[in-house]
Amino acid sequence: MALRDNNQINYLNPASYTAIDSMSFLFDFGIIGNYTYTETNNGNDPFYGMSMDHLALSFPITKWWGASVGVLPYSKVGYSIKEEYDKDINIGLTDYLFTGNGGVNQLYLGTAVSLFNNLSLGVNFKYLFGSIDLARSVAFPGHGTRAFTEVQSTTVISDFIVDLGLQYSLNFNEKYNLTLGLIFDNRTSVSAENRVLKTNTFPGSPTQINDSTILDPTFIVEEDFQKGNIIIPTNLGAGLSFNYDNKIRVAVDYYQQDWSKSTFFNSNQTFTNSNSIHGGFEIIPDPKALKGYLKRVAYRLGGHYQNSYLQIEGEQLKDYGMSFGIGLPLRNTKSSFNLACEAGRRGALENNMIRENYMFLSFSVTLHDFWFVKRKFD
């Protein structure tokens, strides 16, 4: 959140939008694919997915005023877990299936102003929208006459939130730069709708009783709909970055968010205080090299460690991983292609919990163009 770059859009901190010079225009688009290998004490399941990661534009308004607009994920859900039990001779084999799909996206409009040479303040106005579909079911595959029971829950979110950002930058000897970044997301009440449907499905197919009656093997046990609010707690973040002559960059971020104060439709959640630390390193051998393409390639390495907001059986779940990436510049331009791979693990197998081993592969393109330049030759 402390990075300032004339050739990249940093939407983690809206204060960074003033880093774009007065004649530049940036377009950034990325996609991401994920593979998750879920483990329990009773089995494992793989899960694959691919989606758009972000779409963003950034441009100057004046020399001291910048802006950005885009859409990117706010949260994602994607899992499929099946557990089989065969412990009771009277019941026989029992299958439990848990699935989740969907997510919440954020459409943002951000702006930033440079108050002094070293200080920038920014704000992101965000519109959250999307839905999350969760389902859990139990079936008895060894008994062809028993009903299949399922509970489906759909939560639809639609509301506005505001994020604030600050960056303070110092230059030393024209080659060294140190920047402090801060973000603040205030405690927010988000409007949402929740639908819950519980059904029992018996073996067989719909049967025509007479001309006006069809016997459906699926019976609705309970159906509930409610409108309410989801409380998202205050999110605080601080970051520090060091830049040497645009060749070497080192950055570290720390986030803290107390999810024990969150609520879901006036119901308190069994969450806890979350905090995380993220670090990254980038080296470009010679960004101004006229010969030798590999000298202008950006080589990147990163890592993170998080105490998540989930606490099960008195144990707070951990999330940690590493990432690797490269930035491939286009010849004779400031545009670039970016490739990255992240691998990590969250959760644990103790106390009959779930452990996820995941990998993300991402690809993005950043296009740089000049505005308001009067051409001397056509």
Buried (B, 14 or more C-beta within 10 A) or exposed (E): BBBBBEBBBBBBBBBBBBBBEBEBBBBBBBBBBBBBBBBBEEEEBEBEBEEEBBBBBBBBBEEBBBBBBBBBBBEBBBBBBBBEEEEEEEEBBBBBBBBBBBBBBBBBBBBBBBEEEEBBBBBBBBBBBBBBBBBBBBBBEEEEEBBBBBBBBBBBBBBEBEBBBBBBBEEEEEEEBBBBBBBEBEEBEBBBBBBBBBBBBEEEEEEEEEEEEEEEBEEEEEEEEEEBBBBBBEBBBBBBBBBEBBBEBBBBBBBBBBBBBBBBBEEEBEBBBBBBBBBBBBBBBBBEEEEEEEEBBBBBEBBBBBBBBBBBEEEBBBBBBEBEBBBBBEEEEBBBEBBBEBBBBBBBEEEEBBBBBBBBBBBBBBBBBEEEEEEEEE
